[in-house]
Amino acid sequence: MSRFLFAAVILLTLVALSCEETVYKIIDETESPDDPAVIPRVIYTYPPANSVGPYPDIYVTPCRYWCDSEKRLQVRFNKFMDVATVRRSIRLSSSRGDLRIDPNLVLPVGGDVFLITPVDSTGSRYAPPSFVISDTYTLSVDTTVRDVHGNRLAAPYSMTFVPEPYFRVRGVYPDPGDTVVNTYTQPRVRFNAAVDREILGHLRLTPPDSGFWVVSGDSLAVDYAGSYRSYGTRYSVTVDAGATDGEGRPIDRPYEFIFSTVSFVVTHSVPADGDSGVSLTEALKFHTTVFPDWSTLRGAFRISPSTYGTFTSWSWPYGAPIEFRPSDGFRGSTPYTVTIDTSLLAPNGQRLGQPYTISFVTRPFGVDSTRPAPGDSGHPISGWVRVYGNAPLDVPTVAGSVSISPAVLLTFSATEPTAMFMVHALGLFQTRTTYTVTIDTTLRSKAGSRMEAPHVFTFTTQ
C-alpha cells in the first residue's frame, strides 16, 4: 500500500469516527481515489443495492420526540468526486413519486462519500408519511457525474431497495428500559405508516391509569395522554397482534417496551452528609427527584439543634431543590442533624420513598475580614473601620467587644440583620499612627455563638 493510500485510509477512518450514523466500506485498496487514470464508479450504497429492509440506520432523529426523523441514504465512489456534478446526477424515484433528491441536501464527506437526505413533494426533509410500505425505491446516478480529474462514470448506475416491507413500530418514547422517566412523561409509539383511531384499541399501558391513547397530528404516532403516573413504578406499553395501519395492513408482530418512573426520593444535599466547616449562613439544599407538595414540607423537615428558617424552591425538568435558609444563621462549631421524613408528599399524594438524613458541623463563629485589612497603611484619619463577621451579629454586643489602641473615643454603626459593623473615631484618628483593634469574645452571633478567641489586627493612618 502506498504511503498516500495509507494516509487516505487513516483520514477516512477519522472522518468515520466523527460522523454519526455513517457507514464506510473500503472495497479495493489497490485503487487510489486521487489517481487520474482510474475511472469513477459506485462501490457502495446504503441501503445495500437490491435489498429489502427495514433499515434502522436509515433514520436520523434530530429531535427525539416531537418531530419525524430525517431519512439518510449514502453513496460512495472509488474516486474523489466533483461535488456539483454529483448533486446534479443523483435521482430517487418510486411508483408513487413520494420522495426526491434535493441537491442542497447531498452532503460530501471526505470527497468520495455522499450523504443524501430525501425530501417530499413539498421539499420537507421530515416527510410524512415515512417510506411507503412495500414500495420499491430506485436510486440512480447518471453519466454526467465526474471525478475531480474530469473522468465520467462509464455507465449509468442504478439500484433498488425496499425500505419498509411491512407495517411496524418504528420507534418509541421514552427509551426502552429507561428507569428515570418523569411521571408527567407521555409515552409515544411511532409507526412507519399512517394510522387511524382503530389502532387505539390495540394499545395498552400497564398498570393502567385514568389516561387514554390519541392519534398524533401527523397520524404516524399515538400518544398517551393522562394524569401523573405513580413514582418508582415499572410500566409496559404493548401493541397487540391485531393492530393495523390506516389502510388495513396488519402489524408484523406484537410489540412491547418497558420503562420505569423515577422514585420519589432525595438524591443529594448541600452540604453533604459528614461535611465539616459549613458556613454559618449556608442555605441547606436538598434535591428531590420530583416537585413536592409544599404543604407537607414543614411537617416533614426536622433540624437539631432547633433552628428558625425559611423554605424556598423552584422546579426544574429533573427534580426540585428544597432550600432551607437559617434566619439568624447557624451556631458556630456545632454539629447539626437534618431529616426529611416520609411524611413529605408528592403532588399525587405519594410519600417520599425513604427518609433522608444528613449530619454536618459548622465552622467557628468569628471575623471573616476587615477594612482596612490587617497591616494596611494609608487609612484616612476620618475613615470608618469595617468588620465583617461570618454570621448575623447580636448587635447589642458589638460596642462592648471592641477596643482600640492608642485609645480614641469610638462610635459604632450596625443594624440587624447584619454580619458587618462599622467603627469610627468620634474625632479623628491621628496621622501616621499605627492602631491595634481588638474584638474580644464578648461579641456574639445572633444565633448565640461566641468567638473562640479574640480577633486582633493593626492598621496605619495616612
C-alpha positions in Angstrom: 0.0 0.0 0.0 1.4 3.4 -1.0 2.1 6.0 1.7 -0.6 8.2 0.1 -3.2 5.4 0.2 -2.3 4.6 3.8 -2.8 8.2 4.7 -6.1 8.4 2.9 -7.3 5.3 4.8 -6.4 6.8 8.1 -8.1 10.1 7.1 -11.3 8.3 6.2 -11.2 6.3 9.4 -11.0 9.6 11.4 -13.9 11.1 9.4 -16.0 8.0 10.0 -15.4 8.2 13.8 -16.6 11.9 13.7 -19.8 11.4 11.6 -22.8 9.9 13.4 -25.0 7.4 11.5 -22.4 6.9 8.8 -21.1 3.6 7.4 -17.9 3.4 5.3 -16.6 0.4 3.4 -13.2 0.1 1.5 -13.7 -2.2 -1.5 -10.5 -2.1 -3.4 -7.3 -1.0 -1.7 -5.3 -1.2 -5.0 -7.1 1.9 -6.4 -6.2 5.4 -5.3 -9.2 7.8 -5.1 -6.9 10.5 -6.4 -5.5 8.5 -9.4 -6.3 10.3 -12.7 -6.1 7.0 -14.6 -8.9 5.4 -12.6 -12.5 5.7 -14.0 -15.1 6.6 -11.3 -17.7 4.0 -10.3 -20.1 3.5 -7.4 -18.6 1.0 -5.0 -21.1 1.1 -2.1 -24.6 2.3 -1.2 -26.7 2.4 1.9 -29.2 0.8 1.9 -27.3 -2.0 0.1 -28.1 -2.4 -3.6 -31.2 -4.5 -4.4 -32.1 -5.3 -0.8 -35.2 -5.4 1.4 -35.3 -3.6 4.7 -36.2 -2.5 7.2 -33.0 -0.5 7.8 -32.8 1.0 11.3 -29.8 3.2 10.4 -31.7 4.9 7.5 -33.5 7.2 10.0 -31.7 10.1 11.8 -33.8 11.7 14.6 -32.9 15.3 15.2 -35.5 16.0 17.9 -36.2 12.6 19.5 -39.9 13.1 20.5 -41.9 15.8 18.8 -40.9 15.5 15.1 -40.4 12.8 12.5 -36.9 11.6 11.6 -34.8 12.6 8.6 -34.1 9.8 6.2 -30.4 9.3 5.3 -29.1 7.5 2.2 -25.4 7.0 1.3 -23.4 6.6 -1.9 -19.7 6.0 -2.1 -17.4 6.3 -5.2 -14.0 4.9 -5.7 -12.7 8.4 -6.6 -12.7 11.9 -5.1 -15.7 13.4 -7.0 -16.7 16.8 -8.4 -19.4 17.7 -5.8 -21.5 19.9 -8.1 -21.8 17.1 -10.7 -22.7 14.5 -8.0 -25.6 16.7 -6.7 -27.0 17.1 -10.3 -26.7 13.4 -11.3 -28.3 11.6 -8.3 -32.0 10.7 -8.6 -34.5 8.9 -6.3 -37.8 7.5 -7.7 -40.6 5.2 -6.7 -44.0 4.2 -8.1 -45.8 6.9 -6.0 -43.2 9.6 -6.5 -43.4 10.5 -2.8 -39.7 11.3 -2.3 -37.0 13.0 -4.4 -33.4 14.3 -4.1 -32.8 18.0 -3.1 -29.2 18.8 -4.4 -28.7 21.1 -1.4 -29.1 18.0 0.9 -26.4 16.0 -0.8 -23.6 16.3 1.7 -20.0 15.3 0.7 -17.9 13.6 3.4 -14.2 13.1 2.5 -14.7 13.7 -1.2 -15.8 10.2 -2.1 -18.8 9.6 0.3 -22.1 11.4 -0.1 -24.9 11.5 2.5 -28.3 12.1 0.9 -31.4 13.3 2.7 -34.6 12.9 0.5 -37.4 15.3 0.7 -41.1 15.0 -0.2 -43.0 16.8 -3.0 -43.2 20.0 -0.8 -39.5 20.0 -0.1 -39.8 18.9 3.5 -37.0 16.7 4.8 -39.3 15.5 7.6 -41.7 14.0 5.2 -44.8 12.2 6.5 -45.7 9.6 5.7 -42.5 7.6 6.0 -41.2 5.4 3.1 -44.3 3.9 1.6 -44.9 0.3 2.8 -44.0 -2.4 0.2 -42.9 0.3 -2.4 -39.6 -0.2 -4.3 -37.3 2.8 -4.5 -34.7 3.3 -7.2 -31.5 5.3 -6.6 -29.6 6.2 -9.7 -26.5 8.1 -10.8 -26.2 9.2 -14.5 -23.1 9.5 -16.5 -22.9 13.3 -16.2 -21.2 12.8 -12.8 -17.4 13.5 -12.9 -14.5 12.9 -10.6 -12.0 15.7 -9.7 -10.0 14.8 -12.8 -12.9 15.2 -15.2 -13.5 11.4 -15.8 -17.1 10.4 -16.2 -18.9 7.3 -15.0 -18.5 4.6 -17.6 -22.2 3.6 -17.5 -25.3 4.8 -15.5 -25.6 3.3 -12.1 -29.0 2.1 -10.7 -30.0 0.1 -7.6 -33.3 -0.7 -5.9 -34.3 -1.1 -2.2 -37.5 -1.7 -0.3 -37.1 0.3 3.0 -40.4 -0.7 4.6 -41.7 -4.1 3.6 -44.4 -4.3 6.2 -46.3 -2.2 8.8 -44.2 -2.0 12.0 -43.4 0.0 15.1 -40.6 2.3 14.1 -39.7 4.0 17.4 -41.0 4.7 21.0 -40.6 7.3 23.7 -39.3 7.0 26.4 -36.4 4.8 25.5 -37.0 1.1 26.2 -35.5 0.3 29.6 -35.3 3.9 30.8 -35.5 3.9 34.6 -35.7 7.6 35.5 -38.8 8.7 33.5 -40.7 11.7 34.9 -44.2 10.9 35.9 -45.7 13.5 33.6 -44.0 12.0 30.5 -46.4 11.0 27.8 -45.4 7.7 26.2 -45.4 7.7 22.4 -45.4 4.9 19.8 -44.3 5.9 16.3 -45.2 3.7 13.3 -43.9 3.6 9.7 -47.3 4.3 8.2 -50.3 6.5 9.0 -52.8 5.1 11.5 -56.3 5.9 12.5 -58.4 5.6 15.6 -59.0 1.9 15.0 -55.5 1.2 16.3 -56.2 2.8 19.8 -58.0 -0.4 21.0 -54.8 -2.4 20.4 -52.5 -0.4 22.7 -52.2 -0.9 26.4 -50.4 0.8 29.3 -49.8 -1.5 32.3 -50.5 -0.8 35.1 -53.4 1.3 33.8 -54.4 4.7 35.0 -57.1 7.3 34.0 -55.3 8.3 30.8 -56.1 7.4 27.2 -54.4 7.0 23.8 -54.8 9.6 21.0 -53.5 9.6 17.4 -50.9 12.3 16.8 -51.4 15.2 14.4 -49.3 13.6 11.6 -51.1 10.2 12.1 -47.8 8.5 12.3 -47.8 8.0 16.1 -50.1 7.5 19.1 -49.6 9.4 22.4 -50.8 8.5 25.9 -52.5 11.5 27.5 -53.1 11.2 31.2 -52.5 12.3 34.7 -49.4 12.0 36.7 -48.3 8.3 36.9 -47.0 6.7 40.1 -43.4 7.2 41.2 -41.0 4.3 41.2 -43.3 2.2 39.1 -42.4 -0.2 36.2 -44.7 0.4 33.2 -45.1 -1.6 30.0 -46.6 -0.4 26.7 -47.9 -3.1 24.3 -49.2 -3.1 20.8 -51.1 -6.3 20.2 -51.1 -8.5 17.1 -54.5 -7.1 15.9 -53.1 -3.6 15.2 -53.4 -2.4 11.6 -52.4 0.8 9.8 -54.9 3.2 8.2 -55.0 1.0 5.1 -55.7 -2.2 7.0 -52.3 -3.8 6.8 -51.5 -5.9 9.9 -48.6 -5.2 12.1 -45.6 -7.5 11.6 -45.6 -8.7 15.2 -46.8 -7.7 18.6 -44.6 -5.1 20.3 -43.8 -4.2 23.9 -41.4 -1.8 25.6 -40.8 -1.2 29.3 -39.8 1.9 31.3 -39.8 2.9 35.0 -40.8 6.2 36.5 -38.4 7.9 38.8 -38.7 7.1 42.5 -39.8 10.0 44.8 -36.6 10.4 46.9 -34.0 12.9 47.9 -31.0 12.3 45.7 -28.3 14.5 47.4 -27.8 17.6 49.5 -25.5 20.6 50.0 -23.8 20.3 52.5 -23.3 16.5 52.1 -23.6 14.1 55.0 -20.5 14.3 57.1 -19.3 17.7 55.9 -17.5 20.0 58.4 -16.6 23.7 58.3 -20.1 24.5 56.9 -20.8 28.2 56.6 -23.0 29.7 59.3 -25.1 31.3 56.6 -25.3 28.3 54.4 -28.6 27.6 52.7 -29.2 23.9 53.0 -30.2 22.4 49.7 -32.0 19.0 49.3 -32.6 17.8 45.7 -35.7 15.7 45.2 -36.5 13.8 42.1 -39.9 15.4 41.8 -41.5 18.6 42.9 -43.0 18.1 46.3 -46.3 19.1 47.9 -45.1 22.2 49.8 -47.9 22.0 52.3 -46.3 18.8 53.7 -42.7 20.1 53.8 -42.5 21.9 57.1 -44.0 18.9 58.9 -41.5 16.5 57.3 -38.5 18.7 58.0 -36.6 18.4 61.3 -33.3 20.0 62.3 -31.4 19.6 65.6 -30.5 21.8 67.3 -33.8 23.6 66.6 -33.2 26.5 64.1 -35.6 29.0 62.7 -35.5 29.4 58.9 -37.4 29.9 55.7 -38.0 27.4 52.8 -37.7 28.3 49.1 -37.6 26.2 46.0 -38.0 26.1 42.2 -38.9 23.4 39.8 -36.6 22.1 37.0 -37.0 19.3 34.5 -35.4 16.5 36.6 -36.2 17.5 40.2 -36.7 20.2 42.7 -34.1 21.7 45.1 -35.6 22.4 48.5 -33.7 25.2 50.3 -33.7 25.9 54.0 -32.0 29.2 55.0 -31.5 29.9 58.7 -33.0 33.2 59.7 -30.2 34.0 62.3 -27.5 31.8 60.9 -26.3 28.6 62.4 -24.4 28.3 65.7 -20.6 28.1 65.3 -18.7 24.8 65.9 -21.9 23.0 66.3 -23.0 19.5 65.0 -26.4 19.5 63.2 -28.6 16.7 62.1 -31.3 17.3 59.5 -34.0 14.8 58.5 -36.7 14.9 55.8 -39.1 12.1 56.7 -41.6 10.1 54.6 -44.5 12.4 55.5 -43.3 14.6 52.6 -45.8 14.0 49.8 -45.6 14.3 46.0 -48.4 16.1 44.2 -50.3 12.9 43.7 -50.2 12.1 47.4 -47.4 9.5 47.2 -45.0 9.5 50.2 -41.3 10.1 50.0 -39.7 6.7 49.3 -37.4 6.7 52.3 -36.2 9.2 55.0 -33.2 11.3 54.2 -30.8 12.3 57.0 -27.6 14.3 57.0 -25.2 15.4 59.8 -22.7 18.2 59.4 -20.6 20.5 61.7 -20.4 24.3 61.2 -17.3 26.4 61.2 -16.4 28.5 64.3 -18.1 31.9 64.7 -15.6 34.7 64.0 -14.4 37.6 61.9 -14.1 37.0 58.2 -12.4 40.2 57.1 -11.8 43.8 57.9 -11.3 47.1 56.1 -8.7 48.2 56.3 -7.1 44.8 56.0 -4.5 43.7 58.7 -1.3 45.7 58.2 -2.7 48.2 55.7 -1.3 51.7 55.7 -2.6 55.0 54.4 -6.0 54.7 56.1 -7.9 58.0 56.1 -7.9 59.7 59.5 -11.6 60.3 59.1 -12.3 56.8 57.7 -14.5 54.1 59.1 -13.2 50.7 60.1 -15.4 47.9 58.9 -15.6 44.5 60.5 -17.2 41.6 58.6 -18.4 38.6 60.7 -19.3 35.2 59.2 -22.8 35.2 60.7 -25.5 37.7 61.6 -24.5 39.6 64.7 -26.1 40.2 68.1 -25.9 44.0 67.6 -26.1 44.9 71.3 -22.8 43.0 72.0 -20.9 44.9 69.3 -19.8 48.1 71.2 -18.6 46.2 74.3 -16.5 43.8 72.3 -14.3 46.4 70.5 -11.2 48.2 71.9 -8.5 50.2 70.1 -5.0 51.3 71.0 -3.9 54.1 71.2 -7.3 54.8 72.8 -9.8 57.0 70.9 -13.4 57.7 71.5 -15.4 55.4 69.2 -18.8 55.4 67.6 -20.5 52.3 66.1 -22.9 51.6 63.3 -24.7 48.3 62.9 -28.3 47.3 62.2 -30.0 43.9 62.3 -29.8 41.6 60.5 -26.2 42.1 59.5 -22.9 40.4 59.7 -21.0 43.7 59.5 -20.4 46.6 61.8 -18.5 49.9 61.4 -16.3 51.7 63.9 -15.4 55.4 63.6 -13.3 57.7 65.7 -15.5 60.3 67.4 -12.9 62.9 66.5 -10.2 61.9 64.0 -7.6 59.2 64.0 -4.1 60.6 64.5 -1.9 60.8 61.4 0.9 58.3 60.7 -0.2 56.3 63.7 -0.4 52.5 64.0 -3.6 51.4 65.7 -4.4 48.0 67.1 -8.0 46.9 67.1 -9.2 44.0 69.3 -12.6 42.3 69.0 -12.9 40.1 72.1 -15.0 37.0 72.8 -17.9 39.0 74.2 -19.1 39.5 70.6 -21.9 37.2 69.9 -23.7 35.9 66.8 -27.5 36.3 66.6 -27.7 32.5 67.0 -25.9 32.9 70.4 -22.3 31.8 69.5 -19.2 33.4 70.9 -15.8 33.7 69.2 -13.4 31.1 70.3 -10.5 33.7 70.6 -10.2 37.5 70.2 -9.6 38.8 66.7 -6.7 41.4 66.6 -5.5 43.4 63.7 -3.5 46.6 63.0 -3.6 49.4 60.5 -1.7 52.7 60.0 -3.2 56.0 59.1 -2.1 58.2 56.3 
